[in-house]
Each structure stands twice: as structure tokens, then as C-alpha cells.
Amino acid sequence: MASEDEQAGMMRAGLNLIQQALSIYDRDLRLVVWNRRFQEMFALPEHLVTPGAGFEETIQYLVQRGEYGPVEDPDAAVQARVRAARTFLPHYMERERPGGRWISVEGAPLPQGGWVTVYTDITEVKVQERMLRDRSAELSDEVLAKAERLAQANRALASTNTRLEAARRDLADMEARIRLTTEMMPAHIAHVDRNLRYSYSNRRLGAVMPGRPSEIIGLTGREALGEANFARIQPYLDKALAGEASVFEFSDDETGRRIRAAFTPDRLGEGPVNGVYILSMDVTAEAQARAALTQTRKRELAVQLTSGVAHDFANLLTIIMGLQSRMERLALPDDARALVTGTLAAARRGGVLLDRIASVSGRPSLKLGPTDLPALLDDLRLLATPTLPPQTRLEVHLGGPLPRLMLDAGALQDALLNLILNARDAMAAAGGLIRICARSLRDTWIEIRVEDDGPGFSPEALEHALDPFFTTKGGEGSGLGLSMVYDQVSLAGGSVRLINREGGGATVSLRLPYRPVAEAQTPLVALLVEDDADIREAVRDLLRSLGHAVIEAASATEAAMLTGVPGIGLVLSDIQLGAESGVALVERLIAEGHPARLLLMSALPPGDPRRAGAPVPVLGKPFDAVALAAAIAAAPVGGPSTGTPA
């Protein structure tokens, strides 16, 4: 690759071959680039064709030489041209120079600031126009004037077309950068037209709502989201089409994820609404934290409301029990003694109730720890079985293997034991089967259901069973069992649902956040191969956030020279690297038996042959740190993958 000096020299040589004069001034109107024709056309001295030469000084020199003809006030003429230049507006003009030669001046602003100006000698064109006028006496002056104006307009049009083509290229580059940026965002950005059909998408719908298609342009909202989800958001889409922006949260039933969607009308000024911009984000973790915070605040309020009452009630119970104890020692008839005994028993039950209130309104902390859920449920079965009558059975069912999870094992076991005892009481003497079923929901929730064969919940119980002190057991219940279960699960950021099963029986469903125990990943020295500097910087930051050291290469050639560096434990390369692909780089490393983990990344669609035929897993762009960490953990070491590329 040529050095910067060599590249500058080749560029200068190319510019000098152009027959037009060219100059480029920066945003401060200092000379940056010019060619030999620029100096020759205006007979400029050397100090005006050196880097940094001032535009104002050059104009002053040209005015003094008479380039613009006689001027009454040279300083005013110079300042007028400098002010015009500082507007940075495109222009085209033709003027006659001293000596009778004509030039066209075409100026265009640069996106980064500054001017590029092209000067073309059009003397021959003007001579031909004059000859045509002189030799065509039979033509009217008006026809000739129109022909001359048409020729000039054609030259101006050519200049405008050149600027439009440059603007088109800039617009295409800008659109590519915007798409890359939107596709790297952890949100789905989309646009629907007035028929609610997608006209734009950053292909992140499948990441926000797993199971949904990522390629949705041309689909309707109902086709892309499903009937249930579309029914939830349709009123907000209608509001946006009416000109009203809004934000809405809903839960996706299939994945259990909490989604926040913002709807913004697509309109310019006071014009009509042409569609709706939609921004959708997965806020499940935020909703879990919000639920836990809300429950904590409820606890604090409960402490404030009940502490004083409980204190006074405890004092009253103490007095009642003391008086009844004194009465018990008196010589009383049998009927009166029975009343005293009953009063003492009721007072003791009141003391137990105060203990339950204290446990609800106290300040428990969530004690998360690595938990083997299958083992916990097996221990629960051994613990609960002796409390069940012979006609009642307890079974545990797992919906597949489960990793170790971060759970409050003690609180979860207490909650499940409470539900088992409630199910036992609901079935009463008839007995039946109590089932505990556990499964993961799309790696978002752990769902644990406790089912029984009892009569199910009454309508009143379905509405109020989670409220403190509500009970269907009459004087036998405190009304705090299900309330405590709800409290414990909500504190963990989960939810509780009560359901009556078809055919009879009740189900209590607990959903807790799915938090696998993080397995520490050994820090690696990573060779990152990416030819786009911005993407390389973003991926480098992700690798460093995972604890890895990073060596960078901008091409497969550079990477080949760095793969021999001792200690490289990961090679992460883009597939498209210009002359040589990342696939060829990885295949060469496989053939050499390189000991590093090998991983490719690409924005190509999964069905593209360059991606589908990769010998190692391919991480689809865009991705976050979680996806990158998982891909690194699964990447093969020094050989081809036996699995399907991502």
C-alpha cells in the first residue's frame, strides 16, 4: 500500500493532467488542493498556490491585475466576493476575462465545509456563438439570443447534474450509515403507511419479540405481530394516524416479554399524516425491577399503617389474656370455665396473627443464590408429603432440563409449601392429585405451576385471593397465605396468576425472572478483523467489556501477519473484507491447526451462500455483549464447527 506522501503525489499528478483549472479551499477559505492549470490560468505567484494560502489574498491579487475589469472600489469588490464565498452556496457563472477570453466558473460546497471550484475555458464556444451571429444575418437577433441562452443553460444544467449526482452519492452513504446505526440499536425501529403496512424496518423485531419475523417490509402489522398483539396496539396506531403521539406497554403472551412501544405520527408541519414511526423496546428487566420496587414500597406503606395498630392490638391481647388467666384461677362453674378457655384460645390465635402481620409488613431482603431447581422441588416433595392425607398424592414434573438459577431458595420453598397446603385443604377429605410443574419460557421466565383436583377458585377468590386477610376458610384461616406468596414472588420481580382449569381444579402460576448462574469466561487475547473502522471500534468495546484484550486488523492481510502473535485465543473476523474474505482467513487457520477459537460475524442474511457455507459459526450483526459472549463460548477451537451457524 502506498504511503500518504506517495498517494498525495499521485493525486497531484492526476489533477495536473486535467485541462480545467481546479481549486479547493477549506471552511476557513484556505487553499488545500489545486492543480497546475489553476496557477497558469490566472498567472498566480508561488505564495498564492501553497497550502494555506488565503482566498481573500488571492482575490485581492486578481482584482489588482484587472481580472474582473475596472472597479471603482477594489477593497469593496474583494470583500463582496469573500462574503459571497462564505455563504457556501453552489453557483455557476460565465464571464469575459481581460484579453477577450471567456471562462465558466462552477462552485460547489463540500459536506465537511469548504469549496471546490472548477474553471473551464469556454472561449471556443463563445467564438462559435459570435461567428454564428455574424454569419447568419438571415436569422433574427432574437433567435440567436435564445440559442446562446440555451447553450449557456445547457452548460449550467450539466453543472447542476454533476452536483445532483454528488448529492445522490452523499445521500446513499448517509442512508447506509443510518441503517447500520439503527440495526445496531437494541430496539425495533419501523415505519408503517396509512394502511398499517411496514415500509421500513431495522430488522430487529425478532430480537425484541423472539419468534417473530425480522424481514417484515410489505407485511401488515397483523401479519408481523400476530392477532393478539396487533389488537393491543391498533388503538395507538389509530391515534398516531389522527396526529396524536403516544407510548404504550404490553406483554407478549407467547414470550412473556414486556414491550414498550412509542408511536409518532409521520407528518411535515401542518400537512397530512403519511404513516406512523414505531419504536419498540424489550423492557422486561425494567418491568421486573419496577415490580420489585413497587412491592418494596407497598411493604414500607404496610409497615407505616400496621405497626401502630399491631402494637396497640398486642397490648389489648396481653390485657385480655391476663384477665382471663386470673378468671381461670377462680372457682367458676363449668360453663363459665369453658368460656374462659375459649377466650384464651382466641387471644392466642390473635398473637399468631400478629406474627403473620409482622412477617408481611417487615423488611425482608431478597437472598438470591445459585439454586438447583429440580433438587429444590425434590426436597420439597419429601418435606410436604408427610403433611398430606393418604388419599392425596404429590407429583413433580419438569418441562425439560434447567440450568442452575439465581433464586431465593428459602422464600420459593416457603411459597410452594404454602400453596401445597392450600391445595390439600381445598380438596379436603376427598383427596386427589397435587402437581408441581416447572419450565422455562423463552429464557425470560421460570414458570412454576401448582395444580390440584379441588373445586377451583370462586369468582370472589379469583379477584381477591391475593389481598391480605382475604380467606375462604372462615375462622380457620388468617387470609395471609396467598398474600405472602404474592409478596415474595413480586419482591423477586415476578408475578402470580390464579386460574381455574377446564374440567375442574385450580392452578396457581408463579413466574420468576430467568436468571441463569453466570459462568465466568476466561479472558482471551482476541484478534478482531474488520475493515470498517466504526464497526471495529464498537466490537472492540464489546470484547473489552467482556474482559478480553483486543488486537485489531483492518484486512485479512494484516490479520495473517498477526495470527502468529503468541497467546491469541480468539479470532473474530467479518466475512466481507474486500480482496480476501474472512472465510478464507478462517479456512487457512483451520488448515494450519491454529489453537484459537474461530468465529465469524456478518450482516449478510442467513441464506447468503457466503454465510451459509462458512466453516465456523457466524454471529449475525447487529449483536450485543450477551450474544457475543454466548457465541465466543460456543466457538470451536482450531477446527470447523459441528453445529449450525447462527
N, C-alpha and C positions, 0 to 999 in steps of 0.2 A: 504494500500500500504506500502511495506517495506521501511525502511529508507535507505539512501545511505550506511551507515555502514553495515546494515543487507544484502543489495544486494551485497556489496563487499565481505562479509564473505561467502555468499552462492556461489559466483563465485569462490572464492579461494578453497572452499571445493570441488567443481566440478572439478577444474583443478587438484587437488591433486589425484583424482581418475584415472586420465589418466596415462597409463603406459609409455607414451613417455615424455621426458623432453621438457619443453616449456619455452621460454623467449621472452619478448617484450621490446625492447629499443626504446626510442623516437628519434626525429630527431637530438638531441644533443648526442646520444648514451649514454643515462642514463637509467638505469633499471626502468621499470614501472610495469610490471606484470611478474610473474614466478610461477612455481609450485614446490612442494617438490622434485619431481623426478629430476628437474634441479640441485638442490643442491646436492642430493645424487649421481647422475651420475658422477659429477666432483669433489665431496668432497670439495665444496666451503665453506669457512668460513662465519660466520654470516654477517660480514660487506660487503661482496660481494653479498648478497641476501637481501638487504634492498633497499627501494625506493630511486632512485637517484644514486645508485652505478654505477661507470663508466665502460664502455665496455673495455677501454684500460687497466684499472687496473685489470680487470678480465682476459684478455688475457695474461697480464704480469704474473699473478699468475700461469696460466695454462702452459705457456712456462717454467717457473722456475720449475714446478713439472714434466716436461718432457711429458706433454700431447701430444706434437707434435713430440716427439722423439728428438734425439740430434740435436742441432742447433749451428752453428758456432758463429753467432752474435745474441744474444737474443733480443737486442733493435731493430735491423733491422727487425727481424721476427715479433715483436709486431707491429711496425709501418706499415709493409706491410699488416698485417691483418686489422688494423684500416683504412688504406687507401681504402682497398677493401670494407670494410663495409660502408664507406662514399659514395660510388658510388650508393648505394641503388638499386642494380640490383638483380633480382631473380636468385637463383642458387640452384644446387643440387650436392652433392658430397658424397663419401663413403671413410672412412679412418679407418686404424687399430690403435687402442689405445695401449699404453703400457700394457702388460699383455696378449695381444693376442685377446682382444675383438674388435668387429667391430661396428661402428655406421654410420648411414646415417645422413647427415646434410641438411635440407631443409629450405632455407631462402626466404622470400617474403617481399617486401616493402609494407608499409601501405599508403593509399591515403593521410592521413594527415601528413605523414612523419614518419620515423622510420622503425623498423624491427620487424617481428615476425619470430622466428626460432624454428623449431621442430627437436629434436634429437631422433632417433629411434635406439634401439639396434638390429642390424641385425646379431649378432654372429651366431645364429642358422642357418640362411640362408647360411652364409659363410661356416659353418661346413658341411652342407649338400653338398654344392658345392665341398668341398675338399674330402669328402667321395666318392662322385660320381667320382671324378677324380682318387682317389686311387683304387677304386674297379672296375673300368671299363677300364682295360688295353686294352680290345679289341677295345675301341673307340680311335680314333686318338686324339692327343692333340689339333688339330685344331677344331674338333667338340666340344670338351669340352670347349675350349676357347670361341667359338661362343655362346655356351649355357650360359656360365657365363655372357658374354657381353649382351646377350638377356635378362637375368634376371635383370641385372643392368639397361638396357634400359627401361624395363617394370616398374621398381620402379621409374626411372626418369620421365617416361611418366605419371605415376599416380600423381606424384608431379606437373607436368605441368598441368594436367587436373584439379587438385584442384585449381591452380592459375587461370586457364581459367574460372572456374565456379565463382570464386570470382570476376574476371574482368567482367563477364557477369552480375552479380548482381549489381556491381557498375555502369555498363553501363545502365542497366534498371532504376536504381534510378536516374541517371543523365538525362536520356530521360524523365522521369516523371517530374523532376523539370523544364527542359527546356520547356516542353509542358505547364505546369502550368504557367510559366513566360510568354510565348508567348500568352496564352489565356487571360492573364490579361492586355495585351497591347491594347491601343485604336487604333489599326491598324490591317489590314488583312495581314497575312504573309502566303505565299503559295509557292509551287513548282510545275511546270509543266514539263513533259518529252518532248522529241523531237516531239511527236505527239500532243503537247499542251493539254495534258490531266493531270488533277490535281493528283499528287501523295502525296501531303501533304497540309494541311490547318489547321490554328489555330481556325477555326470555327467562325471567326469574319466578314465574308463577309456581312452577314445580318445586322450587326451593322453599317458598313461603307456605304452600299448601301441597305437601307430598301427595303424589298420585294424580295430580292434575297435569295436563299437557303444558309444555313450555313453548311450543310453536302454536300460537293461538291467533295470529293475524288472519282476519277473514272469518273467524268464528264469532258467534253471538255470545253474550255474557252467559246465557243459559247453557249453551253447549260447552263452554270452557269451565264454568264453575259448578255445574250441576243444579238441579231444580231447587233444592232446599236453600243453598247459599245464595242463588240468584234472587229467590223470593225475599230474602232478608235485605239485600242491598238495593233492590229495584226502587223502593220509595226514595232513596237518597239519590239514585241516578236521575229519577224524575225531577227531584228538587234542583239538581245541578242543571238539567236541561231547561228549567224555568229560570235559571240565573242565580240560584242560591247555593253557596258552598257549604259543605258540612263534613263532619268526621263521625265515624260510626265504628263500634267494636262488636264483633260477633264470634261465636265459637263454631269451628268446623266440626261437625259431628263425626266425620269419618276419621279424622286425625286427632281430635281432641285439642287442637291448637287454637289459641286465642289470636284473632286477626284484627288489626286496626286499619281501617280504610279511610282515606281522605278523598273527597270528590270536589273537583274545581271546575267551574264552567269554562269552556273554551270560547272566549269571545274577545273581540278587539274593540276597546272603547265602549260605545253605546250600541254597537252592532248586534246582530243576532247571535245566539249561541249555536256553535257549529258542532259541538260534541262535549265530551267530559274527559278531563285528565284524572287518572286514578293512581293513588299511591297506597300500596298495601304492605304492611309490615307484620311479621310474626312477633307478637308481644306476650307470648306465653310465659316466659320467665318473669317479665314485668308484672303480669297479672298474678302469678304465684306469689311474688314478693308483696304485691299490693294486698292480696287476700290475707297473707300472714300479718302485715302491718295493721290492717283493719281489725283482725281478731285481737291483736295485742291491745289496740285502743279500746275495743269492747271490754276487754279484761280490766283495763285501767278504770273504765267507767263503772264496771260492776263492782270493783273494789270500793270506789267512792260511794256508790249507792247502798251497798250492803254492809260495809264494815260497821257503820254506826248502828244500824238496825240489828245486826247479828250480835253486837256487843250488848245492847240493851236486852235482846231476847235471851241471851245466855244468862244474864243477871236474873231475869224473871224465872227462867227454868231452875236456876240454883235456889231461888227463894221457894218455889213450888215444891221442889224435891226435899228441901229442908223441912218445910211444914208437914209434908206428907210422911216423912220419916218420923217426926215427932208423933203424928197421929197414929202411925203404925204401932208405936210402943204403948199406946193407951189401950185400956180394956174396952174393946169395941165389939158390937155384935158382928156376927159372921157376914151379914150383908154389907155393913159399913166397911169391914176389913177388906172385902173384895173390891169395893170402890177405891179404897186407898191403894191397893196393889195395882189396879188398872191405871190409876193416875200416875203412879211412879213409872210404870212401863211406858206410858205415853211420853212422859218427860224425858226418859232415857232415849226414846226414839227421836225426840226433838234434838237431843245432843248429837246423835248420829247425823241428823240432817244438817246441823251447823257445821260439822266436819266436812260434809259434802259441799256445802256452800263455800267453805274456805278453799277447798281444792279447785273449785271453778273460778273463783274471783282472786285467787292468789297470783303469783308471778312466776309461773313455770318457764323454764328455758328449753328450747329445742336442743336435744342432745343427739345430733347426727353422728353416726359412726358406720364403718363398713359392716354390712349385715348380709348374712346368707339367708335370704327369704325362705327358700324351701326348708332349711333346717329350723328356722323360727316357727314355721307352720307345723312342722313335725313335732316340735316341743310343745306347741300349743295344743295339739291333739292329745298328747299324753297328759297334759295338765288339766284339760277340760273334760275328758271322758269320765273320770270318777264322779263328776258333778251331775252327770246325765242319768236319767232313769233307764232301766234295761230296755224299754221299748223305743228308745231314741238313739239313733246312730249318728256318728260324726265322720264325714269324709273330707279329704283334701285333694283338690285337683289342680294341676299346673298346666297352663296353656303353652308349654314349651320351656326350653332352658332359660334360666335367668342368671345374669351376672351378679356379682356382689354389688349391693346398692348402698347408698348413703341414706340411712333411715334412723329414726328414733325407735330402736327396737323395743324398749320398755313401754313407751307410750302406745306403739302399734299393738303389742301383745295385750295390753290392758283394754284397748278399744275392741279388739276382736273377741276377747273373753267376755266383755260386756254384751256384745251382740249375740254370742252363742247362748248366754244365759237368758237373754230376751227371747231368742228363738225357742229355747226349751220351755219357757213359761207360756209362750203363745200356743204351742202345741199341747200343753197340759198333759193330762193322763193318756190322751190318745197316742202320743208319741209320733215318731216319723223320722225323716232324714234331714240332717243339717249338713249343707255342703259349703265348703270354703273353696272358692275358685280364684286363682291368681294368674295374671297375664300382663304382658307389656302392650301398650297401644302406641305403635309407630315411634318407639323410643322417645315419647313425650311424657307419658303417664304410666304408672303401675296401677292397674285396677284390681282390687280385691273385693269379691262379692261374697256375702253371707246369705245363703238361701235356706228357707225352711218350708215345710209342708203344712204350716198352720193356716189359719183363716185369712191371713193377709191384713193389711192396714185398713182401718176405716177411713172414709173421706176426711174426717176431722183429724185423724192421726197423720195422714199424708201431709196435711197443711201445717200442723203444729207440733209434730213429734220431736222436732229438733229444738223447740223452745224450752228454756229452763222451767222446771216444775210441772210440765205437762205430763200426765200419766193416764194410762187406761187400766191400771191395776187397782184403782180405788185406794183404800188406805194402806195397801201393801207396797205401793211404790212411792219413790221420792220424786220422780219426774226429772232426775238429773243424769240418768244413764246415757241416753242418746245425745243429750246436750253435751255431756263430757266427750263423747266420741266426736261429735261435730267440732267441738272446741280444739281437740287435739289434732284432728286432720286439717282444719283451717289454719292452725298455727304453723303447720308444715307447708302451707301454700296449696293444699289440696281441696277436695270437695266431697260432699256426701249426698247421695240420692236415695230416696225411698221409692220402691217400685212394687206393685202388685203383679205377680206373674199370671200369665194366662193359664187357666186350669186350676188356679188356687195356689196359695203360698205367697210369701213375701220375700223381697230381696233388698238388702242394704248394700249399696255400691260405694266403695271408697276409692277415690282417685288421688294418688300421691305423685309428686314430681318424680320423673325418672332420672335419677342421678347416679350413674354408674361410678364405681370407685375408679378414680383416675390412676392409670398405670403410668408410673414415671418413665419417660422416654430418655434413653441415654443420649446426651448431647453429641452431635456429629459435626465433622467438618464437611460442609456442603459446597459442591461446585455448582453454581447456578449459571445456566447458559440461556440467555435471552437477548435478542438483538434490539428490542425496544427498550430504551433507557427508562422510560416511565414505569413500564410493567416490571422491569428488572428491579427497580427501587422498591416497588410495592411488595413483590415476592420476597425480596431480601429482608424487609422489615418483618414480614410474617415469619420467616425462618428464624430470625433473631429473637422474635417474641417467644418462640418455642425453645429457645436456649441453644440453637445451633450457631456455629461460626460459619461465615459465608465467604467464599472466593467467587469472583464474578468473571464471566467471559461473555463477549458480545457476538461471538461467532463460533462455529464448530471448529474452525482452525485454531482459534485461541484456546478453546476447551481442550483440544487434542494435546496442546503443549503443556496444559496444567494438570491433566489426569495423572501424570507421574508424580505429583507432589505427595510426599508421604502423609498418610493419615486421613486421606479423603474417604469419608464413609457414606456419602450420598452424592449422586449425580442427578440433578433435576434440570431437564432441558426442554425447551419448547420444540415442537415438531418442525415448524417452519423457521429456518434460519438463513434463508437466501440460497446461496450456491449449494450448500450441503445441508441436508435435513438433520434434525435431531435423531430421527430413526436410524440413519446411517451411523451417527456417532455412537448410539447405544449398541447397535449391532457389532461395531468394531470393538467396543469394550467387552461385550459378551464373548466375542471370539478370543480376545486376549485374556479372558478369565479375570477381569478386574474385580477386586473384592468389595467394591462399594455397592450400596443399594442403588438400583437404577429405576428412575421414574421419569415419565414424560408428561408434559402438560400441553394443552392446545385449546383454542377456541373453535376448532373445526367441529362440525356436527358429528355425532357418534357414527353415522353411516358413511362418512367420508372414507374412501379407501386408504388414504394416508394415515388415518387414525385407527380404522378397524384392523389394519394389518400390522399394527405396532407389536413388537416382541415383548413389551413390558406394559404394565398398567398405564393408562392415560388419565390424568386428572383434568377434568373439564374446567375451562375458565368460564366465568369467574369462580373463585373459591375463597373460603375464609380459613382462619387458623385451625378450626376444628377439622374441616375437611382435609386440609393439608397434613395435619398430624396423623389422621387416620390413614391417608394414602402412604405416608412415609413408613408407618408401622407395617403396612401390608406389602410394601415394595420388595421385590425379590433381590437377593444378594448375589451379584455376579452371574446372573443367568436369566433365561426367559421365564415369564410368568406362566403358571399353570391355570390361572383363573381368567375371568373375562375382564377386559379393560373397562375402567369406569366410564 
